[in-house]
Amino acid sequence: MATLMTFLKPFLSTKLRNRTAMFGADVKAATAAAGLVEGVASLPVLYGGSLENFDPAWHLREVSVLIRK
């Protein structure tokens, strides 16, 4: 993704260029930029939060229930 942004960034407006940030695997920097604090309850443990038993496909389960009705 960073390589793609290297090619695209010269064509972006200054406003969009300033709003684009690449964090890679730096979860702490990404959560800090989003205004979240470490150990926040809404983040899964994998991302430094305290949310246990997080199902990454929760939205698929809810959509399938709606389709069945």
N, C-alpha and C positions, 0 to 999 in steps of 0.2 A: 504494500500500500504506500509506503514511503517513497518508493521509486516512482510510482504513478503520480504522486503529489509533486515530486521534483519536476516532472514534465509539465504538469498542469498549472502549477503556481504562477508562472509568468503571465498566464492568460486570465487569471482571476482578478477581479476588482480588488482594490486596496482594502476595502471594507471586509470582503470575504476572506482575503488572505490573512487579515488580522484576527479573524474569528476562527480560523482553522488551526487546530493543534493536533499533533501526532504524539501519542503517549506510548504506544507499543505495549510492553509488558509492565510499565510503571503504573500499577494500580493506585498507589498512594497519590501520585501526582494527578491522575485522572479524577479520583474522588475529591481531591482538594479543589480542582478546577471546577467541578460540578457543585461545589459548596457543601459537600458531605464530609462528615467527620469520621475518623477511624472507628470501627466497631459499631457502626450505625445498624440498627435492627433490620432495615429494609434491604441490606445487601447480603448475598450468600457468603458463607465462610470462605469460599474460594477467592472471593474478592475483598477480603478483609472485614467483612461484616459479621453479624452474629445470628443470621437467619439460618436455622437448622432445617434439614430435609427439604431443601428447595427443589422444585420440579421445573426444569428449564422448558418443558413442553406443556405447561399448564394451559396456555391459550389454545392449544390444539384440542385438549380434552374438552374445554368449554365450547368450542366451535362444533365439535362432533355431537355434543348433546343438543345444541340448537338445530343442527341439521336433521337429527332423528325425530324431532317433534313435528 
